[in-house]
Amino acid sequence: IVEEKGLSDAISVEGCDCQGECGYGPNVVVDGKLINNVRGREGVLQALGLD
């Protein structure tokens, strides 16, 4: 989605491994901020603030 929207140079996104069984995953890190419960395309768009 980052590449599709042309944001590769503007935003840093990475997946991160679960640190326990809290139930808040899957998680991504966007510009250094951990975002929990990112599920599917809509979740990624929301995490990136593109919804």
Biopython code that builds the backbone (N, CA, C, O; Angstrom):
import numpy as np
from Bio.PDB.StructureBuilder import StructureBuilder

atoms = [
    (1, "ILE", "N", (0.840, -1.195, 0.000)),
    (1, "ILE", "CA", (0.000, 0.000, 0.000)),
    (1, "ILE", "C", (0.876, 1.245, 0.000)),
    (1, "ILE", "O", (0.562, 2.226, -0.675)),
    (2, "VAL", "N", (1.976, 1.212, 0.757)),
    (2, "VAL", "CA", (2.873, 2.373, 0.805)),
    (2, "VAL", "C", (3.412, 2.670, -0.589)),
    (2, "VAL", "O", (3.418, 3.823, -1.018)),
    (3, "GLU", "N", (3.865, 1.637, -1.297)),
    (3, "GLU", "CA", (4.368, 1.832, -2.658)),
    (3, "GLU", "C", (3.243, 2.244, -3.605)),
    (3, "GLU", "O", (3.422, 3.131, -4.440)),
    (4, "GLU", "N", (2.096, 1.605, -3.476)),
    (4, "GLU", "CA", (0.936, 1.895, -4.326)),
    (4, "GLU", "C", (0.516, 3.361, -4.224)),
    (4, "GLU", "O", (0.130, 3.965, -5.225)),
    (5, "LYS", "N", (0.589, 3.929, -3.034)),
    (5, "LYS", "CA", (0.189, 5.319, -2.803)),
    (5, "LYS", "C", (1.327, 6.304, -3.038)),
    (5, "LYS", "O", (1.139, 7.512, -2.890)),
    (6, "GLY", "N", (2.527, 5.794, -3.410)),
    (6, "GLY", "CA", (3.663, 6.662, -3.675)),
    (6, "GLY", "C", (4.261, 7.287, -2.427)),
    (6, "GLY", "O", (4.791, 8.397, -2.483)),
    (7, "LEU", "N", (4.182, 6.587, -1.299)),
    (7, "LEU", "CA", (4.656, 7.127, -0.023)),
    (7, "LEU", "C", (5.956, 6.495, 0.465)),
    (7, "LEU", "O", (6.349, 6.697, 1.614)),
    (8, "SER", "N", (6.622, 5.737, -0.394)),
    (8, "SER", "CA", (7.819, 5.004, 0.029)),
    (8, "SER", "C", (8.892, 5.897, 0.640)),
    (8, "SER", "O", (9.586, 5.486, 1.570)),
    (9, "ASP", "N", (9.030, 7.106, 0.128)),
    (9, "ASP", "CA", (10.049, 8.020, 0.645)),
    (9, "ASP", "C", (9.535, 8.880, 1.792)),
    (9, "ASP", "O", (10.326, 9.511, 2.494)),
    (10, "ALA", "N", (8.225, 8.913, 1.990)),
    (10, "ALA", "CA", (7.632, 9.811, 2.977)),
    (10, "ALA", "C", (7.310, 9.154, 4.311)),
    (10, "ALA", "O", (7.138, 9.842, 5.317)),
    (11, "ILE", "N", (7.227, 7.826, 4.325)),
    (11, "ILE", "CA", (6.784, 7.148, 5.540)),
    (11, "ILE", "C", (7.556, 5.849, 5.713)),
    (11, "ILE", "O", (7.880, 5.172, 4.737)),
    (12, "SER", "N", (7.844, 5.512, 6.946)),
    (12, "SER", "CA", (8.543, 4.270, 7.270)),
    (12, "SER", "C", (7.555, 3.306, 7.913)),
    (12, "SER", "O", (6.938, 3.626, 8.929)),
    (13, "VAL", "N", (7.407, 2.119, 7.313)),
    (13, "VAL", "CA", (6.478, 1.114, 7.828)),
    (13, "VAL", "C", (7.203, -0.213, 7.923)),
    (13, "VAL", "O", (7.932, -0.599, 7.010)),
    (14, "GLU", "N", (6.999, -0.913, 9.034)),
    (14, "GLU", "CA", (7.565, -2.251, 9.177)),
    (14, "GLU", "C", (6.641, -3.097, 10.035)),
    (14, "GLU", "O", (5.961, -2.592, 10.929)),
    (15, "GLY", "N", (6.629, -4.377, 9.752)),
    (15, "GLY", "CA", (5.887, -5.307, 10.595)),
    (15, "GLY", "C", (6.706, -5.582, 11.834)),
    (15, "GLY", "O", (7.921, -5.383, 11.825)),
    (16, "CYS", "N", (6.081, -6.028, 12.887)),
    (16, "CYS", "CA", (6.836, -6.388, 14.078)),
    (16, "CYS", "C", (6.255, -7.658, 14.675)),
    (16, "CYS", "O", (5.048, -7.895, 14.622)),
    (17, "ASP", "N", (7.131, -8.461, 15.238)),
    (17, "ASP", "CA", (6.725, -9.716, 15.848)),
    (17, "ASP", "C", (5.967, -9.466, 17.139)),
    (17, "ASP", "O", (6.223, -8.502, 17.859)),
    (18, "CYS", "N", (5.039, -10.349, 17.408)),
    (18, "CYS", "CA", (4.279, -10.278, 18.653)),
    (18, "CYS", "C", (5.221, -10.485, 19.832)),
    (18, "CYS", "O", (6.103, -11.343, 19.786)),
    (19, "GLN", "N", (5.034, -9.710, 20.871)),
    (19, "GLN", "CA", (5.872, -9.813, 22.062)),
    (19, "GLN", "C", (5.199, -10.621, 23.165)),
    (19, "GLN", "O", (5.746, -10.744, 24.261)),
    (20, "GLY", "N", (4.038, -11.163, 22.893)),
    (20, "GLY", "CA", (3.314, -11.952, 23.886)),
    (20, "GLY", "C", (1.950, -12.328, 23.365)),
    (20, "GLY", "O", (1.657, -12.145, 22.183)),
    (21, "GLU", "N", (1.135, -12.839, 24.220)),
    (21, "GLU", "CA", (-0.196, -13.279, 23.825)),
    (21, "GLU", "C", (-1.259, -12.289, 24.288)),
    (21, "GLU", "O", (-2.274, -12.694, 24.855)),
    (22, "CYS", "N", (-1.044, -11.019, 24.058)),
    (22, "CYS", "CA", (-1.968, -9.988, 24.535)),
    (22, "CYS", "C", (-3.254, -9.920, 23.723)),
    (22, "CYS", "O", (-4.274, -9.435, 24.212)),
    (23, "GLY", "N", (-3.210, -10.405, 22.477)),
    (23, "GLY", "CA", (-4.387, -10.369, 21.635)),
    (23, "GLY", "C", (-4.584, -9.078, 20.869)),
    (23, "GLY", "O", (-5.642, -8.877, 20.271)),
    (24, "TYR", "N", (-3.585, -8.187, 20.870)),
    (24, "TYR", "CA", (-3.719, -6.902, 20.185)),
    (24, "TYR", "C", (-3.150, -6.898, 18.771)),
    (24, "TYR", "O", (-3.251, -5.884, 18.080)),
    (25, "GLY", "N", (-2.558, -7.994, 18.324)),
    (25, "GLY", "CA", (-1.921, -8.048, 17.009)),
    (25, "GLY", "C", (-2.926, -8.299, 15.911)),
    (25, "GLY", "O", (-4.111, -8.471, 16.196)),
    (26, "PRO", "N", (-2.497, -8.326, 14.676)),
    (26, "PRO", "CA", (-1.125, -8.060, 14.241)),
    (26, "PRO", "C", (-0.766, -6.577, 14.374)),
    (26, "PRO", "O", (-1.629, -5.698, 14.373)),
    (27, "ASN", "N", (0.518, -6.344, 14.485)),
    (27, "ASN", "CA", (1.028, -5.003, 14.747)),
    (27, "ASN", "C", (1.919, -4.528, 13.607)),
    (27, "ASN", "O", (2.542, -5.341, 12.924)),
    (28, "VAL", "N", (1.980, -3.232, 13.402)),
    (28, "VAL", "CA", (2.937, -2.612, 12.497)),
    (28, "VAL", "C", (3.538, -1.406, 13.207)),
    (28, "VAL", "O", (2.948, -0.855, 14.136)),
    (29, "VAL", "N", (4.713, -1.011, 12.755)),
    (29, "VAL", "CA", (5.357, 0.196, 13.262)),
    (29, "VAL", "C", (5.350, 1.208, 12.122)),
    (29, "VAL", "O", (5.904, 0.951, 11.053)),
    (30, "VAL", "N", (4.725, 2.354, 12.353)),
    (30, "VAL", "CA", (4.642, 3.423, 11.358)),
    (30, "VAL", "C", (5.380, 4.625, 11.915)),
    (30, "VAL", "O", (4.986, 5.193, 12.934)),
    (31, "ASP", "N", (6.458, 5.007, 11.237)),
    (31, "ASP", "CA", (7.294, 6.130, 11.675)),
    (31, "ASP", "C", (7.664, 6.023, 13.151)),
    (31, "ASP", "O", (7.625, 7.013, 13.882)),
    (32, "GLY", "N", (8.022, 4.822, 13.579)),
    (32, "GLY", "CA", (8.477, 4.592, 14.944)),
    (32, "GLY", "C", (7.380, 4.390, 15.967)),
    (32, "GLY", "O", (7.679, 4.159, 17.139)),
    (33, "LYS", "N", (6.121, 4.469, 15.569)),
    (33, "LYS", "CA", (5.004, 4.312, 16.501)),
    (33, "LYS", "C", (4.346, 2.952, 16.284)),
    (33, "LYS", "O", (3.963, 2.617, 15.163)),
    (34, "LEU", "N", (4.215, 2.171, 17.353)),
    (34, "LEU", "CA", (3.577, 0.860, 17.296)),
    (34, "LEU", "C", (2.068, 1.021, 17.182)),
    (34, "LEU", "O", (1.446, 1.728, 17.974)),
    (35, "ILE", "N", (1.495, 0.364, 16.196)),
    (35, "ILE", "CA", (0.045, 0.389, 16.010)),
    (35, "ILE", "C", (-0.452, -1.045, 16.082)),
    (35, "ILE", "O", (-0.008, -1.905, 15.322)),
    (36, "ASN", "N", (-1.376, -1.294, 17.000)),
    (36, "ASN", "CA", (-1.910, -2.629, 17.243)),
    (36, "ASN", "C", (-3.147, -2.902, 16.399)),
    (36, "ASN", "O", (-3.805, -1.991, 15.899)),
    (37, "ASN", "N", (-3.436, -4.189, 16.262)),
    (37, "ASN", "CA", (-4.678, -4.670, 15.654)),
    (37, "ASN", "C", (-4.870, -4.165, 14.229)),
    (37, "ASN", "O", (-5.942, -3.672, 13.877)),
    (38, "VAL", "N", (-3.828, -4.289, 13.412)),
    (38, "VAL", "CA", (-3.892, -3.887, 12.012)),
    (38, "VAL", "C", (-4.217, -5.134, 11.194)),
    (38, "VAL", "O", (-3.355, -5.979, 10.954)),
    (39, "ARG", "N", (-5.468, -5.231, 10.773)),
    (39, "ARG", "CA", (-5.932, -6.416, 10.046)),
    (39, "ARG", "C", (-6.432, -6.032, 8.657)),
    (39, "ARG", "O", (-7.317, -5.188, 8.514)),
    (40, "GLY", "N", (-5.860, -6.657, 7.647)),
    (40, "GLY", "CA", (-6.308, -6.456, 6.276)),
    (40, "GLY", "C", (-5.951, -5.099, 5.706)),
    (40, "GLY", "O", (-5.344, -4.256, 6.366)),
    (41, "ARG", "N", (-6.348, -4.919, 4.461)),
    (41, "ARG", "CA", (-6.048, -3.683, 3.736)),
    (41, "ARG", "C", (-6.638, -2.456, 4.425)),
    (41, "ARG", "O", (-5.970, -1.428, 4.544)),
    (42, "GLU", "N", (-7.881, -2.560, 4.876)),
    (42, "GLU", "CA", (-8.525, -1.425, 5.544)),
    (42, "GLU", "C", (-7.781, -1.034, 6.819)),
    (42, "GLU", "O", (-7.652, 0.152, 7.123)),
    (43, "GLY", "N", (-7.293, -2.020, 7.562)),
    (43, "GLY", "CA", (-6.534, -1.742, 8.773)),
    (43, "GLY", "C", (-5.230, -1.029, 8.482)),
    (43, "GLY", "O", (-4.824, -0.127, 9.214)),
    (44, "VAL", "N", (-4.570, -1.445, 7.398)),
    (44, "VAL", "CA", (-3.319, -0.791, 7.006)),
    (44, "VAL", "C", (-3.594, 0.649, 6.579)),
    (44, "VAL", "O", (-2.869, 1.562, 6.973)),
    (45, "LEU", "N", (-4.629, 0.855, 5.782)),
    (45, "LEU", "CA", (-4.979, 2.219, 5.366)),
    (45, "LEU", "C", (-5.278, 3.103, 6.569)),
    (45, "LEU", "O", (-4.860, 4.260, 6.614)),
    (46, "GLN", "N", (-5.996, 2.561, 7.536)),
    (46, "GLN", "CA", (-6.318, 3.325, 8.745)),
    (46, "GLN", "C", (-5.054, 3.630, 9.545)),
    (46, "GLN", "O", (-4.887, 4.749, 10.031)),
    (47, "ALA", "N", (-4.164, 2.652, 9.687)),
    (47, "ALA", "CA", (-2.919, 2.855, 10.432)),
    (47, "ALA", "C", (-2.053, 3.934, 9.782)),
    (47, "ALA", "O", (-1.343, 4.670, 10.468)),
    (48, "LEU", "N", (-2.120, 4.018, 8.463)),
    (48, "LEU", "CA", (-1.343, 5.021, 7.736)),
    (48, "LEU", "C", (-2.046, 6.376, 7.677)),
    (48, "LEU", "O", (-1.481, 7.347, 7.176)),
    (49, "GLY", "N", (-3.266, 6.443, 8.183)),
    (49, "GLY", "CA", (-4.028, 7.687, 8.141)),
    (49, "GLY", "C", (-4.581, 7.995, 6.764)),
    (49, "GLY", "O", (-4.797, 9.159, 6.425)),
    (50, "LEU", "N", (-4.813, 6.955, 5.963)),
    (50, "LEU", "CA", (-5.290, 7.140, 4.598)),
    (50, "LEU", "C", (-6.729, 6.693, 4.418)),
    (50, "LEU", "O", (-7.189, 6.524, 3.289)),
    (51, "ASP", "N", (-7.440, 6.502, 5.510)),
    (51, "ASP", "CA", (-8.820, 6.001, 5.408)),
    (51, "ASP", "C", (-9.809, 7.086, 5.088)),
    (51, "ASP", "O", (-11.005, 6.817, 4.972)),
]
sb = StructureBuilder()
sb.init_structure("model")
sb.init_model(0)
sb.init_chain("A")
sb.init_seg("    ")
for serial, (resi, resn, name, xyz) in enumerate(atoms, 1):
    if name == "N":
        sb.init_residue(resn, " ", resi, " ")
    sb.init_atom(name, np.array(xyz, "f"), 0.0, 1.0, " ", f" {name:<3s}", serial, name[0])
structure = sb.get_structure()
